Amino acid sequence: MKTPILYIKRCLLVAALLTASALSVQAADTFKARVRTTAQQTMNISLSDSDTIPLSNLGTIYALSIDALITQPREASFVRIVLEDVEGHNYLVAESDRFRNDTTTVNLMEYCEETAQLNGITPLRLKCYLTHASLQLTGIYTSTEMPTRGMATEQELRSMKETQVQSVVDRINEYNVRHGKLWQAAATPYALRYAEAQGEIGPDDPYLANMKYYAGGLYEIGERSRQTTTYNSPYADSFNWSQTRHGKKWITPVRDQISNGICNIFAGVGVAEALTNLYFNDTINLNLSEEFICTYRYCHNDNYIEIEDGLEFIVTDSVIDEATMPYGNHGFSCNQPRPIGSESVKLSCLKEVSKGLMTWDVYSDSIKAALIKYGPGVIGGYFPNNSSYTVHYMALVGYGKAIAGAQYTVISNTSSSTITIDSSLAGKTFWICKNSFGDQLAHFINIICNDGCEFYHTYFAKTPVIRRNHTNSEIVCEDRDGDGYFNWGISENPPVTLPAWAFPEKDADDTLRYVGALHSNGTFDTINSNLDVVQVTTTITKSSPTFNRKCYWIKNGGKLIVTNEFHCLPDVWIHIDSGGTLEIQGGQVVNAIVEIDSGATLKISNCGTLVPVIDENNDFIVPLGANLEISEGSIQKSTVNFFGQ
């Protein structure tokens, strides 16, 4: 009796996906059995939905191939045929979609992939996964004789796999060029993994199944809509925590979930690591333990998961460091005392952005707002097919906008092409996600959600981030570019360390001097680079903490007295003419370019400080004939980045 194949709520296990091809467009030897066929079974089984085909009385086999006719009318069509043995191991027999075989019908003849050479297994059944497709299986070929050269070595199997994967990569890139897709496929380490080693096969969806080949670009999930995007969002076109912001990188390296279905935990831990960096405004880069959450949330039972499980556990409980509970070491028991760990991080509370499709413009805006305000969050959703759905969760770290007319060069092994974003993609938001499979080649993926893409659950954690044995006094508050706007991480309120003279708004970019306050929609103020000049002809006193964007020209008989903090935009200059006086009485003049003429006077008293900007073009010089008086004071060199733009 045939048993329908159903996907229960599971994480995306792309690590277990296998490569695909079609005989009609491939060299025969690439997808032919490496062992002589000794038995043939003719059949006529037609499927229009996922199902299983029992295999019995085949004994021990060393290869299996098939004859089949696949109908795949849409880009969203997908077919995978998997051989399962009596021990529960899975081996990919065949896989097809329009990315690999750009035709509505694919005729397979004595075709096989991982089953081209087997080291003696006993078949149990064929598992056929179909999405918007149909399959007619007409024949099975097997070999019951061990090859005369003996069992296949790991090197031989690896070589076979590499050849097949490269064939698939070439055809995906050709499809992308031909159909204006904006992403590049490559033979990534995840694409080269064996199904038998993983024990799982993965999603029966062409977009998620092919994600393991992603090497860069804009990755579309779902078929393109015929409608253009006309919504004009009030939010900045792009905002990305994974890029260098404020001169630092905030996102920790990719952690590999391997074959376990716990992408939601990896996403939650990735968010916690990033938020620890952002909250303390320092690249602490903790490596936190997914195994800790696995043990004390699921006890290794991951058959039912929810998007918020990983992040919620860190809110209601905490998470410790990876070194104390390394991933994959399943020797821990729920009944054992919990380890303390050298690190412990706890998040404050969860905020769920209202559920909706990522293609909805207003909903996308709510996600952008949370991403800018709270930092990275966990994102996930359902990807429906004919009779089931696939679920995957990632850390959402940023977004961007597909600009009309922007050009991309997509290169395949045989050709390259420059394509332009057309009306079906122009204006669409792409979401930048940190994944938990693969390697550093494709550790961040840019996703455009087309029709059928339902990334519609998003969760964010609010501040504070509680790190054991650490306090909020460690939050770094700094103005690296000297523009008067400070960066203090993702805390909503300024820390107590924010100077009285500083602007109360956060800096949008602390490495760019003329980029000012960050707004809640991701846009920012631009600081006017044209500096006003104040001519001092009498006595002017600065007695309050001040951030100054004006130049001062102290004329003969003029006097500028500073009794408090007087911080300047680093391009500001103070020029003292002969007969003019700059007097620092217990105050500070910081980051100004100070020029002194012969006959001018500079007085520093009552522990006053002058901290001028000094670079190769602006040395601090007191010329002969000038009057320099220092009583209880000092002159120090500014450490501001003078070249910030």
C-alpha positions in Angstrom: 0.0 0.0 0.0 1.3 3.4 -1.0 1.8 5.8 1.9 1.6 9.5 1.1 4.7 11.6 2.0 3.8 14.5 4.2 6.2 17.2 5.5 5.5 17.9 9.1 6.7 21.3 10.4 10.4 20.8 9.9 13.3 23.1 9.4 15.0 23.4 6.0 17.7 20.8 5.8 19.5 22.0 2.7 22.6 20.2 4.0 20.8 17.0 3.1 19.8 18.1 -0.4 21.4 16.4 -3.4 22.3 17.5 -6.9 20.1 17.1 -9.8 20.2 16.6 -13.6 18.3 15.3 -16.6 19.7 12.8 -19.0 18.3 14.6 -22.0 20.7 17.4 -21.5 23.7 15.6 -20.0 26.6 13.5 -21.1 25.6 9.9 -20.6 28.5 8.9 -18.4 27.8 11.6 -15.8 24.5 10.1 -14.7 24.9 6.5 -15.7 25.4 3.6 -13.4 29.1 2.8 -12.7 28.2 -0.9 -12.3 26.9 -3.3 -14.9 23.2 -3.8 -14.9 22.1 -7.3 -14.1 18.3 -6.9 -13.7 15.6 -4.9 -15.3 12.0 -4.3 -14.1 9.5 -2.8 -16.4 6.6 -0.9 -14.9 4.1 1.9 -15.6 3.5 4.0 -12.5 2.1 7.5 -12.9 2.1 10.0 -10.0 0.8 13.5 -9.8 1.5 13.9 -6.1 4.2 12.9 -3.7 4.1 9.1 -2.9 6.2 6.0 -2.3 6.9 3.0 -4.4 7.7 -0.2 -2.4 10.8 -2.2 -3.6 10.9 -5.8 -2.6 12.9 -9.0 -3.4 15.8 -7.0 -4.9 18.4 -8.3 -2.5 21.7 -6.6 -2.1 22.4 -4.1 -4.9 25.4 -2.1 -6.1 23.6 0.4 -8.4 20.1 1.5 -9.3 18.9 3.6 -12.3 15.5 4.4 -13.7 13.5 5.2 -16.9 11.0 8.0 -16.3 9.1 10.8 -17.9 8.8 14.0 -15.9 6.4 16.8 -16.7 7.3 20.2 -15.1 5.1 23.0 -16.6 6.2 25.8 -14.3 9.3 27.3 -12.8 7.9 26.2 -9.4 7.7 22.6 -10.6 10.0 20.1 -8.8 10.6 16.4 -8.8 12.9 14.3 -6.6 13.2 10.5 -6.5 15.0 9.0 -3.5 16.0 5.4 -2.8 15.6 4.5 0.9 17.3 1.2 2.1 16.2 -1.0 5.0 18.5 0.8 7.4 16.9 4.1 6.7 19.7 5.6 4.5 18.7 7.9 1.6 20.3 8.0 -1.8 19.3 10.5 -4.5 18.2 8.8 -7.7 17.0 11.7 -9.7 16.1 15.4 -9.3 14.7 17.8 -11.8 13.3 21.4 -12.1 13.3 24.1 -14.7 16.6 25.6 -13.3 18.4 22.3 -14.2 16.3 21.2 -17.2 14.6 24.2 -18.9 11.9 22.3 -20.6 8.4 21.1 -19.8 9.2 17.4 -20.2 12.3 15.5 -19.2 12.9 12.0 -20.4 15.3 10.0 -18.2 16.8 6.8 -19.5 18.8 4.5 -17.2 19.4 7.6 -15.2 20.9 7.8 -11.7 22.8 10.1 -9.4 24.1 8.9 -6.0 22.8 5.4 -6.8 25.3 5.2 -9.7 27.5 3.2 -7.4 26.4 1.7 -4.0 28.5 -0.3 -1.6 25.9 -3.1 -1.2 22.5 -2.0 0.2 19.1 -3.6 0.5 16.4 -1.3 -1.1 13.2 -0.7 0.8 11.3 1.9 -1.4 11.5 4.8 -3.7 10.2 8.1 -2.3 8.9 10.4 -4.9 8.5 14.1 -4.1 6.4 16.1 -6.6 5.5 19.8 -6.6 3.5 21.2 -9.5 4.7 18.3 -11.6 3.9 14.7 -12.7 6.0 11.6 -12.9 5.7 8.4 -15.0 8.1 5.7 -13.9 8.6 3.1 -16.6 11.6 1.1 -15.6 14.1 0.2 -12.9 17.6 -1.2 -13.5 19.7 -2.7 -10.7 23.0 -4.5 -10.3 23.3 -7.4 -7.9 27.0 -8.1 -8.6 29.8 -6.5 -6.7 32.2 -4.7 -9.1 35.3 -6.6 -9.8 37.3 -3.7 -8.6 35.6 -3.9 -5.2 33.8 -1.3 -3.2 33.9 2.3 -4.2 36.4 4.4 -2.2 35.3 7.7 -0.7 37.5 9.4 -3.2 35.7 7.8 -6.1 32.3 8.7 -4.7 33.5 12.2 -4.0 34.8 12.5 -7.6 31.4 11.3 -9.0 29.6 13.8 -6.8 31.8 16.7 -7.9 31.2 15.9 -11.6 27.4 15.8 -11.1 27.3 18.9 -9.0 29.3 20.9 -11.5 27.0 19.8 -14.3 24.0 21.1 -12.3 25.8 24.4 -11.4 26.5 25.0 -15.1 22.9 24.5 -16.1 21.5 26.7 -13.3 23.8 29.5 -14.3 22.7 29.1 -17.9 19.1 29.2 -16.8 19.8 32.3 -14.8 21.4 34.2 -17.7 18.7 33.1 -20.1 15.8 34.2 -17.8 17.3 37.3 -16.2 17.9 35.8 -12.8 20.3 37.9 -10.7 22.2 35.2 -8.7 25.2 33.0 -9.3 25.4 29.3 -8.6 28.5 27.5 -7.5 29.7 24.0 -6.3 29.5 24.9 -2.6 30.6 22.5 0.1 26.9 22.0 1.0 26.0 21.1 -2.5 28.7 18.4 -2.4 27.4 16.7 0.7 26.0 13.2 0.5 22.4 12.4 1.3 23.5 9.1 3.0 25.6 11.0 5.4 22.9 13.5 6.2 20.0 11.0 6.6 17.5 13.6 5.3 16.7 14.9 1.8 15.3 18.3 2.3 12.5 20.5 0.8 10.6 19.5 -2.3 10.6 23.1 -3.5 12.9 24.3 -6.4 13.8 27.6 -4.8 14.8 26.3 -1.4 16.3 23.1 -2.8 18.6 25.2 -5.1 19.5 27.6 -2.3 22.5 25.4 -1.4 24.1 26.4 -4.8 23.8 30.1 -4.0 27.1 32.0 -4.3 25.9 35.6 -4.5 23.4 38.0 -6.1 19.6 38.5 -5.6 18.0 35.1 -5.0 14.3 35.0 -6.0 11.9 32.7 -4.1 8.6 32.1 -6.0 7.5 32.9 -9.5 7.7 36.5 -10.7 4.5 38.5 -10.6 3.3 40.3 -13.6 2.5 43.3 -11.5 5.0 46.1 -11.0 5.9 47.5 -7.6 4.6 51.1 -7.3 4.6 51.5 -3.5 6.9 54.4 -2.4 8.2 53.4 1.0 9.1 56.1 3.5 12.0 54.0 4.7 15.6 54.2 3.5 16.3 52.1 0.4 18.8 50.0 2.3 19.9 49.2 5.9 22.3 46.4 6.6 23.8 45.3 9.9 26.0 42.7 8.1 28.0 45.3 6.4 30.5 47.5 8.2 28.5 50.1 10.1 30.3 52.7 12.2 33.6 51.1 11.1 32.8 47.7 12.7 31.3 44.4 11.7 28.5 43.3 14.0 27.4 39.9 12.8 29.2 36.8 14.0 30.4 34.1 11.6 28.1 31.4 10.2 27.4 28.4 12.4 26.6 25.2 10.5 23.5 23.3 11.6 24.7 20.3 9.5 21.8 17.9 9.2 19.7 18.7 12.2 16.4 20.4 11.8 17.0 23.3 14.2 17.4 26.3 12.0 15.2 28.3 14.3 17.7 27.7 17.2 20.7 28.7 15.0 18.8 31.8 13.9 18.0 32.7 17.5 21.5 32.2 18.7 22.8 34.2 15.7 20.6 37.1 16.7 21.7 36.9 20.3 25.3 37.1 19.3 24.7 40.1 17.1 22.6 41.9 19.7 25.3 41.4 22.3 27.7 43.2 20.0 25.3 45.9 19.2 24.0 46.5 22.7 27.4 46.9 24.2 28.5 48.7 21.0 31.6 46.5 20.8 32.7 43.6 18.6 32.6 41.1 21.5 31.7 38.3 19.0 30.6 35.6 21.4 30.1 32.0 20.2 27.0 30.9 22.0 25.7 27.3 22.4 22.9 25.9 20.2 23.4 22.6 21.9 22.4 24.2 25.2 19.0 25.1 23.8 18.6 21.8 22.0 19.2 20.0 25.3 17.1 22.0 27.6 14.3 23.0 25.2 13.9 19.8 23.1 16.0 17.2 24.7 17.0 16.3 21.1 13.4 15.9 20.0 13.1 18.4 17.1 10.0 17.0 15.4 8.0 20.1 16.3 9.5 23.5 16.2 8.2 27.1 16.2 10.0 30.1 14.8 10.3 31.8 18.2 11.6 28.7 20.1 15.3 29.6 19.9 14.9 33.3 20.5 12.2 32.8 23.1 14.3 30.4 25.1 17.0 33.0 25.3 14.4 35.5 26.6 12.7 33.2 29.1 16.0 31.5 30.1 19.4 32.2 28.7 22.1 30.7 26.6 25.7 29.9 27.5 28.9 29.7 25.5 29.7 27.1 22.8 32.9 25.9 24.5 31.0 24.7 27.5 28.4 22.8 25.4 29.7 22.3 21.9 27.3 21.6 19.1 26.9 17.9 18.1 28.1 16.6 21.5 24.8 14.9 22.4 26.2 13.4 25.6 24.3 16.0 27.7 21.1 14.9 29.4 18.1 16.9 30.4 18.3 15.3 33.8 21.9 16.4 34.4 22.6 19.6 36.3 22.9 22.5 33.9 26.4 23.7 33.2 27.2 27.3 34.2 29.5 28.2 31.4 32.0 31.0 31.1 29.4 33.2 29.3 25.7 33.7 29.7 23.4 35.9 27.7 19.7 36.7 28.3 17.5 38.8 26.1 14.7 40.9 27.5 11.5 40.3 25.6 10.1 39.4 22.2 8.3 41.6 19.7 6.5 39.9 16.9 5.9 42.0 13.9 2.3 41.5 12.6 2.0 38.4 10.4 1.7 38.9 6.7 3.4 38.1 3.4 6.8 39.7 2.8 5.4 40.9 -0.5 3.0 43.3 1.3 4.5 46.7 1.2 3.1 48.1 4.5 4.1 44.9 6.3 7.6 45.1 4.9 7.8 48.6 6.3 7.0 47.3 9.8 9.8 44.8 9.5 12.2 47.5 8.3 11.3 49.7 11.3 11.9 46.9 13.8 15.2 46.0 12.1 16.5 49.5 12.4 15.3 50.0 15.9 16.0 46.6 17.6 18.8 45.2 15.4 18.7 41.7 13.7 15.7 39.4 14.2 14.5 35.9 13.4 12.6 35.5 10.2 10.8 32.4 8.8 7.9 31.2 6.9 6.1 28.5 5.0 6.6 27.6 1.4 3.6 25.7 0.2 3.6 23.2 -2.7 1.1 20.6 -3.9 0.4 18.7 -0.7 2.8 20.0 1.9 5.0 22.9 3.0 8.6 23.6 3.9 9.7 25.8 6.8 13.0 27.6 7.2 14.2 30.2 9.6 17.2 32.6 9.4 18.6 35.6 11.1 17.4 38.8 9.3 20.2 41.3 9.3 19.3 43.8 6.7 17.4 44.8 3.5 17.9 46.6 0.2 16.0 47.7 -2.8 16.2 46.5 -6.4 16.7 49.7 -8.4 15.2 50.1 -11.8 17.9 50.0 -14.5 20.6 48.6 -12.2 22.8 46.2 -14.1 24.2 42.9 -12.9 26.8 40.7 -14.6 26.0 37.0 -14.2 28.8 34.6 -15.2 28.5 30.9 -16.0 31.3 28.5 -16.9 30.5 29.0 -20.6 29.2 32.5 -20.9 28.6 35.8 -19.1 25.8 38.3 -19.5 24.9 41.8 -18.2 21.3 42.1 -17.4 19.2 45.0 -16.2 16.5 44.8 -13.5 13.2 44.9 -15.3 9.8 46.1 -14.3 8.8 42.9 -12.5 11.6 43.3 -10.0 12.2 47.1 -9.9 11.4 48.6 -6.6 11.2 45.3 -4.8 12.8 44.8 -1.4 15.4 42.1 -1.0 16.0 40.7 2.5 19.5 40.0 3.7 19.6 36.9 5.8 22.3 35.1 7.7 21.9 31.4 7.0 22.8 28.4 9.1 23.9 26.0 6.4 26.8 26.0 3.9 30.0 27.8 4.4 31.4 31.3 4.4 31.0 31.4 0.6 27.3 32.1 0.9 26.9 33.0 4.5 24.5 35.8 3.7 21.8 35.5 1.1 19.8 38.3 -0.5 16.2 37.1 -0.9 13.5 38.6 -3.1 10.0 37.2 -2.2 7.9 36.7 -5.3 4.5 34.9 -5.6 4.3 32.0 -3.2 7.0 33.1 -0.9 5.6 33.4 2.5 8.4 34.6 4.8 5.8 36.1 7.1 6.9 35.4 10.7 9.4 37.8 12.2 10.5 38.2 15.8 12.8 40.8 17.4 14.3 41.0 20.9 14.2 44.3 22.8 17.0 45.7 25.0 18.6 45.4 27.4 20.9 42.5 26.7 21.9 40.9 30.0 25.4 39.4 30.0 26.4 37.7 33.2 29.2 39.6 35.1 28.9 42.6 32.8 27.0 45.8 33.3 25.6 48.7 31.2 28.6 50.8 32.3 30.5 48.8 29.7 28.4 50.2 26.8 30.8 52.0 24.5 29.7 55.5 23.7 31.9 57.2 21.1 32.2 59.9 18.5 34.8 58.5 16.2 34.3 61.0 13.4 34.1 64.1 15.7 30.8 65.4 14.3 29.1 65.7 17.7 26.8 62.7 17.1 27.7 59.7 19.2 27.1 56.0 18.6 26.0 53.9 21.6 24.6 50.8 20.0 20.9 49.8 20.0 19.8 51.1 23.4 17.0 53.5 22.9 18.0 56.0 25.6 21.5 57.7 25.6 23.8 56.2 28.2 25.0 58.2 31.2 28.4 58.4 29.6 27.0 60.6 26.7 28.8 64.0 27.2 26.7 67.0 28.0 27.9 68.8 24.9 26.9 66.0 22.5 23.8 65.9 20.4 21.1 63.6 21.9 20.4 61.7 18.7 22.4 58.7 17.5 24.9 59.0 14.7 23.8 57.3 11.5 27.4 56.5 10.6 30.3 57.2 13.1 32.9 57.1 10.3 31.4 59.8 8.1 31.7 63.3 9.4 28.9 64.9 7.4 26.4 62.1 8.1 24.4 63.2 11.2 21.5 61.9 13.2 19.8 58.6 12.4 16.1 58.7 11.9 13.7 55.9 12.8 13.1 55.1 9.1 16.8 54.5 8.4 17.4 57.9 6.7 19.8 60.5 8.2 20.6 64.2 8.4 23.4 65.5 6.2 25.6 68.0 8.0 26.3 71.2 6.0 30.0 71.2 5.1 30.0 75.0 4.5 31.3 76.5 7.8 30.3 79.9 9.0 33.1 82.3 10.2 32.7 84.3 13.4 34.9 87.4 13.5 35.9 88.1 17.1 36.6 91.8 17.6 35.6 92.1 21.3 35.4 89.6 24.1 33.3 86.4 23.6 33.0 83.9 26.4 31.9 80.2 26.0 30.8 79.0 29.4 28.4 76.1 28.6 29.2 72.7 27.1 29.1 73.3 23.4 29.5 71.4 20.1 30.8 74.0 17.6 30.5 74.0 13.8 31.7 77.6 13.3 35.2 78.9 12.6 36.5 81.7 14.8 38.8 84.5 13.5 40.1 86.4 16.5 41.1 89.9 15.3 43.4 92.4 16.9 41.9 93.4 20.2 39.5 90.4 20.2 39.4 87.8 22.8 37.7 84.3 22.9 37.4 82.9 26.5 36.5 79.2 27.0 35.6 78.1 30.5 33.8 74.8 29.6 33.9 72.1 27.0 34.1 73.5 23.5 34.2 70.6 21.1 34.5 71.4 17.4 33.8 69.7 14.1 37.3 68.7 13.0 37.3 71.0 10.0 36.7 74.0 12.2 39.6 76.4 12.5 40.5 79.0 15.1 42.8 81.8 13.8 44.4 84.2 16.2 45.6 87.4 14.6 48.4 89.5 16.0 46.9 91.3 19.0 44.1 88.7 19.4 43.8 86.3 22.4 42.5 82.8 22.9 42.1 82.1 26.6 41.2 78.6 28.0 40.3 79.0 31.6 39.6 75.5 33.0 37.8 74.6 29.8 38.6 72.4 26.8 39.0 73.4 23.1 38.9 70.1 21.2 39.4 69.1 17.6 39.9 72.6 16.1 42.7 73.5 13.7 44.4 76.2 15.6 46.5 78.8 13.8 48.6 81.5 15.7 50.2 84.5 14.1 53.2 86.3 15.5 52.1 88.7 18.1 49.0 86.6 19.0 48.4 85.3 22.6 47.3 81.8 23.7 46.7 81.4 27.5 45.8 78.1 29.2 45.1 78.1 32.9 43.1 76.4 35.7 43.7 72.9 34.2 42.5 74.0 30.8 43.2 71.9 27.8 43.8 72.5 24.1 43.4 69.4 21.9 44.0 70.6 18.3 43.7 68.6 15.2 47.2 67.9 13.9 47.9 66.2 10.6 50.5 66.4 7.9 48.9 69.5 6.5 47.9 71.2 9.8 50.7 71.2 12.4 50.3 73.0 15.6 52.9 75.7 15.6 53.5 78.6 18.0 55.6 81.0 15.9 58.4 83.3 17.1 56.8 86.5 18.5 53.6 84.8 19.7 52.8 84.8 23.4 52.1 81.3 24.9 51.2 81.2 28.6 50.4 77.8 30.3 49.7 77.7 34.0 48.0 74.5 35.1 47.1 73.3 31.7 48.2 71.3 28.7 48.2 70.9 24.9 47.4 67.4 23.6 47.0 65.9 20.1 43.5 65.1 18.9 42.8 61.4 18.2 39.8 62.1 16.0 39.8 60.7 12.4 40.6 64.0 10.6 39.9 62.4 7.3 36.3 61.4 8.1 34.0 62.5 5.3 
